[in-house]
């Protein structure tokens, strides 16, 4: 627990600093974070005999994230999106010259990593520009993280003290309905505090965001648990002492970020 607490403290400081130091710092930090998360996914599946083209996948990820950053920070022309076509084609062409027994399995997991990691991190990054291109605001990504952390804390405390009814025992034996609703309660309470300082949305809208984060964050956690169980892995990696890997730390973001982005976009437009 001591190791876990120390890791969480310093990692949280770094994450918050990346938000407060401006758009470019935020961009570089989450680009690097997402690159390491995708690399972790590709390494995680290797023991199952899946030999993904890691360099191709990581290069495609950097291209997609970089294009998104270019659109948001520099207002690039949308025609640059055409660069994604040859990048994705590379998965197929490169496999032609590899002597692997299951090429399409490798291709499928190569693209699977992009859907599982790249897209969610891109949507989370885009939260900072919901008010318009080149208009960076840390309010939405910060609120997302605070609500997600509140959800995890509430679920742990309520689940430990009151948990009796299993939420989804097949994939996560420790999760309970009591913990889930505890997460909803703590996340909504945090959303109320956020509404007092960040006035872009009403309390009701922030609370709706909190409920979505808890609901789909829990599903993201379960999906990541399903992945690890299917591979016989306890943790997704060892990068964060006491926590496991980046995917273990950000599993709540994987499904919640695109849903929350769509929700906020509809409210603000």
Secondary structure, 3 states (H helix, E strand, C coil): CHHHHHHHHHHHHHHHHHHHCCHHHHHHHHHHHHHHHHHHHHHHCHHHCCCCCHHHHHHHHHHHHHHHHHHHHHCCCHHHHHHHHHHHHHHHHHHHCCCCCCHHHHHHHHHHHHHHHHHHHHHHHHHHHCCCCCCCCCHHHHHHHHHHHHHHHHHHHHHHHHCCCEEECCCEEEEEHHHHHHHHHHHHHHHHHHHHHCCCCCHHHHHHHHHHHHHHHHHHHHHHHHHHHHHCCCCCCCCECCCECHHHHCHHHHHHHHHHHHHHHHHHC
